[in-house]
Amino acid sequence: MKTNPGWGLKNICWALLLVALPFTSFPILASFLGGTAVAPLSALFLFVLMLAAYFPEVLKHRSIPRQALPLVLFLLAAVFSSALANFFPIESFRAASVWKNALEGILTVFLGLAFYLVTIQMLETRAVLRDSLKWIYLGGLITITASLVQAGFWHLRGGYPTALKVLQWYLTSSGKLFRARVTGVAFEPSWLANQLNTLYLPLWLGFSVTGYSAFKRKLFGIFTAENILLGLGMVTLFLSFSRIGWLTTLAMVAFLVFRAADKFMNAFLKKRAARGGESQKVPRFLVKLGLWLGLILAFGLIILLLGVFLSRVDPRMKYLFDLERYRKFGVLGWASKLSFAERIIYWITAFRVFLLRPFFGVGLGGSGFFFSRLTPEFGYGLPEVVRYLFSESVIPNAKNLWVRLLAETGIVGFSLFCAWLFSHWHTAQRIEKQGQDKETRTYGLVGKLFVIAILMEGFSMDSFGLPYIWIAAGLIITFLRISTLKSETENLKTTP
């Protein structure tokens, strides 16, 4: 029997794409794209897959997944907003080109859409999905290993050897290793936290909670591969010292705890009612209210304790509990001591851009042109903001996906993107609710964790070009298709 060389090429490229996901700013590709920081190595294999796998399928069936419709409409809205921006005045920002920034923004959305569609197209069966998960795990292991090596040299030797610095120069366009913070093979520590939270940790956390594994063997007959990778991933995340990364993981853990507590309480109340106990609505409501308040207080205490711990291990958090500074100088004055005021300034400025053009925005890549006019006065006392406004060659950006969507695509684009994302939450909920086996229910839970992570990480990253959210969203649709196919197959088998 002859093998299909095209299918072999697609499989190889797909595996390489997944393994290469941690490499977010590959220097050769970055140079080819004009020096942009967002240059994922996996995009090279994506290009081959689009030509060899996706376009032939689209031409054959003349259709795309219906779940991608809001995303396609968002892309059209973004193109319309960018075209509309040519009809109102935009201030110049040194040598930056309005049309070039708009084109770059549109191309990054196209790139994200391509990752999303190829993921859905490639993962057709459970067997392919399981194999793909192993390739994803390998990519995660690469970034964990690189991070732990960096941490080892820093904490044991107080610095990085020349060989490690040279290697980082070849692997990332920044070529930087950060003081006391690991970066893996990503552009910077926050990008490392972003990839862990939006793809790897939700998988390992969801699988660990349900006890399902992509591998049959266990270490010592107890620990699954996901258990081990989850532990190592958590350590790596902590060593990145990305604060939004920590908050994202805390949000996922909080969701799991509240979910488990709700299930426990429902089971307790059901058993209590079956024994003839009080089952009136008011007592039941009060019992559940007490549970939620108790959990909220418990998590509040945990956050407080974490704040105390971080204020002692992270120099940026030293003034976290400086309430006197907060009283005298307000939120921005307090945040400036936490090295966080700059982010707030970018968010405020981008939101002011949104208020200028609330319906369709100022076009992709256009919000930065308004920063010099709309930046709050407090921003001119922050060195990083001043550097961006007066000396850096790159145009400022919102550093927040949600505010960027409002500023550059308006209410229309923001609503379409959110509708697309929340449709995936609904899909994950449906998978988990209708799942007839542990594997399917695990996929549903992982899908929910994906959405939570994307929501949280959106407050720190604003690029459409990084592949993780698109791969994660594509996996959710794949989970639904595979679980639906299994249910239909089982129904056919049981039908006389």
URGI-V522450 format. One record per backbone hydrogen bond with DSSP energy under -0.5 kcal/mol. NH is the residue of the N-H (numbers start at 0). CO is the residue of the C=O. E is the energy in kcal/mol with one decimal. If there is no record, write none. Layout:
nh/co/e
NH/CO/E
NH/CO/E
This chain:
nh/co/e
4/2/-0.8
7/3/-2.1
8/4/-2.3
9/5/-2.3
10/6/-2.4
11/7/-2.3
12/8/-2.7
13/9/-2.5
14/10/-2.4
15/11/-2.6
16/12/-2.4
17/13/-2.0
18/14/-2.3
19/15/-2.1
20/17/-0.9
21/18/-0.6
22/19/-1.7
23/21/-1.3
23/184/-0.6
25/38/-2.6
29/25/-2.8
30/26/-2.6
31/27/-1.9
32/28/-1.9
33/30/-1.4
34/29/-3.0
35/29/-0.7
38/23/-1.8
38/36/-1.2
40/22/-2.2
42/39/-1.7
43/40/-1.6
44/40/-0.6
45/41/-2.0
46/42/-2.0
47/43/-1.2
48/44/-2.2
49/45/-2.5
50/46/-1.6
51/47/-3.0
52/48/-2.8
53/48/-2.1
54/49/-2.7
56/52/-1.1
57/53/-2.5
58/54/-2.7
59/55/-1.6
60/56/-2.8
61/57/-2.9
67/64/-1.8
68/65/-1.5
71/67/-2.4
72/68/-2.7
73/69/-2.2
74/70/-2.2
75/71/-2.2
76/72/-2.5
77/73/-2.6
78/74/-2.3
79/75/-2.4
80/76/-2.6
81/77/-2.2
82/78/-2.3
83/79/-2.7
84/80/-1.5
85/82/-1.4
86/83/-2.0
87/84/-1.2
95/92/-2.3
100/96/-2.1
101/97/-2.2
102/98/-2.7
103/99/-2.4
104/100/-2.2
105/101/-2.4
106/102/-2.6
107/103/-2.0
108/104/-1.6
109/105/-2.3
110/106/-2.5
111/107/-2.3
112/108/-2.8
113/109/-2.3
114/110/-2.2
115/111/-2.2
116/112/-2.6
117/113/-2.6
118/114/-2.0
119/115/-1.8
120/116/-2.4
121/117/-2.7
122/118/-1.7
123/121/-1.4
128/124/-2.2
129/125/-2.8
130/126/-2.2
131/127/-2.5
132/128/-2.3
133/129/-1.4
134/130/-1.5
135/131/-2.4
136/132/-2.6
137/133/-1.9
138/134/-2.0
139/135/-2.3
140/136/-2.6
141/137/-1.9
142/138/-1.9
143/139/-2.2
144/140/-2.7
145/141/-2.4
146/142/-1.9
147/143/-2.7
148/144/-2.2
149/145/-2.0
150/146/-2.6
151/147/-2.5
152/148/-2.2
153/149/-2.3
154/150/-2.7
155/151/-2.0
156/152/-2.3
157/152/-0.6
157/153/-1.4
158/152/-1.1
164/160/-1.7
165/161/-2.6
166/162/-2.2
167/163/-2.2
168/164/-1.8
169/165/-1.5
170/166/-1.3
171/167/-2.2
172/24/-1.6
177/180/-0.6
180/177/-1.2
181/238/-1.6
185/182/-2.3
190/187/-0.7
191/187/-1.7
192/188/-2.3
193/189/-1.9
194/190/-2.2
195/191/-2.1
196/192/-2.5
197/193/-2.4
198/194/-1.0
199/194/-1.3
200/195/-3.4
202/198/-1.0
203/199/-2.4
204/200/-3.1
205/201/-2.4
206/202/-2.4
207/203/-1.8
208/204/-2.2
209/205/-1.8
210/206/-1.6
211/206/-0.8
218/222/-3.2
220/217/-1.3
221/218/-2.2
222/218/-2.2
227/223/-1.9
228/224/-2.7
229/225/-2.5
230/226/-2.1
231/227/-2.4
232/228/-2.7
233/229/-2.5
234/230/-1.9
235/231/-2.3
236/232/-2.6
237/233/-2.3
238/234/-2.3
239/235/-1.1
239/236/-0.6
240/236/-0.6
240/237/-1.5
241/236/-0.7
242/240/-0.7
245/241/-2.2
246/242/-2.2
247/243/-2.3
248/244/-2.1
249/245/-2.4
250/246/-2.3
251/247/-1.9
252/248/-2.5
253/249/-2.7
254/250/-2.2
255/251/-2.0
256/252/-2.5
257/253/-2.8
258/254/-2.2
259/255/-2.4
260/256/-2.6
261/257/-2.3
262/258/-2.1
263/259/-2.4
264/260/-2.6
265/261/-2.5
266/262/-2.3
267/263/-2.4
268/264/-2.7
269/265/-2.2
270/266/-2.3
271/267/-2.3
272/268/-2.4
273/269/-2.0
274/270/-1.4
275/272/-1.4
276/271/-2.7
283/279/-2.0
284/280/-2.9
285/281/-2.6
286/282/-2.5
287/283/-2.1
288/284/-2.6
289/285/-2.5
290/286/-1.8
291/287/-2.5
292/288/-2.6
293/289/-2.3
294/290/-2.4
295/291/-2.7
296/292/-2.5
297/293/-2.3
298/294/-2.7
299/295/-2.3
300/296/-2.3
301/297/-2.2
302/298/-2.7
303/299/-2.1
304/300/-2.6
305/301/-2.6
306/302/-2.4
307/303/-2.1
308/304/-2.4
309/305/-3.1
310/306/-2.1
311/307/-0.5
311/308/-1.1
312/308/-1.1
313/309/-2.7
314/312/-0.6
316/313/-2.0
317/314/-1.3
319/316/-1.9
321/318/-1.6
322/320/-1.8
325/321/-1.5
326/322/-2.4
327/323/-2.1
328/324/-3.0
329/325/-1.7
332/328/-1.1
333/329/-2.2
334/330/-3.1
335/331/-1.8
336/332/-0.7
336/333/-0.9
337/334/-0.8
338/335/-0.9
339/334/-2.4
340/334/-1.0
343/339/-1.6
344/340/-2.4
345/341/-2.2
346/342/-2.3
347/343/-2.8
348/344/-2.6
349/345/-2.4
350/346/-2.3
351/347/-2.0
352/348/-1.8
353/349/-2.0
354/350/-1.9
355/351/-1.0
355/352/-0.7
356/352/-1.4
360/356/-1.3
361/406/-1.8
362/407/-1.6
363/77/-0.5
365/362/-2.3
368/365/-1.1
369/366/-1.7
370/367/-1.1
372/369/-0.7
373/369/-2.1
374/370/-1.9
378/375/-1.4
379/376/-1.4
380/377/-1.8
381/378/-1.7
382/380/-0.6
385/381/-2.4
386/382/-2.5
387/383/-2.0
388/384/-2.3
389/385/-2.3
390/386/-2.0
391/386/-3.1
400/457/-2.8
400/460/-1.3
401/457/-0.6
403/399/-2.4
404/400/-2.4
405/401/-1.7
406/402/-2.7
407/403/-2.9
408/404/-2.1
409/404/-0.5
409/405/-1.1
410/357/-2.5
411/358/-1.9
412/408/-2.0
413/409/-2.5
414/410/-2.4
415/411/-2.0
416/412/-2.4
417/413/-2.4
418/414/-2.4
419/415/-2.1
420/416/-2.3
421/417/-3.0
422/418/-1.5
423/419/-0.8
423/420/-0.9
424/420/-1.0
425/421/-2.1
426/422/-1.9
427/423/-2.6
428/424/-2.4
429/425/-2.1
430/426/-2.4
431/427/-2.3
432/428/-2.3
433/429/-2.4
434/430/-1.1
440/436/-2.2
441/437/-2.4
442/438/-1.9
443/439/-1.9
444/440/-2.1
445/441/-2.7
446/442/-2.3
447/443/-1.6
448/444/-2.1
449/445/-2.4
450/446/-1.9
451/447/-2.3
452/448/-2.5
453/449/-2.5
454/450/-2.5
455/451/-2.3
456/452/-3.0
457/453/-1.4
458/455/-1.8
459/456/-2.0
460/456/-2.2
470/466/-2.6
471/467/-2.7
472/468/-2.3
473/469/-2.3
474/470/-2.2
475/471/-1.6
476/472/-1.6
477/473/-2.1
478/474/-2.8
479/475/-1.9
480/476/-2.4
481/477/-2.7
482/478/-2.3
483/479/-2.5
484/480/-2.5
485/481/-2.0
486/482/-2.0
487/483/-2.3
488/484/-2.2
489/485/-2.5
490/486/-2.1
491/487/-1.9
492/488/-1.9
493/489/-1.7
494/490/-0.9
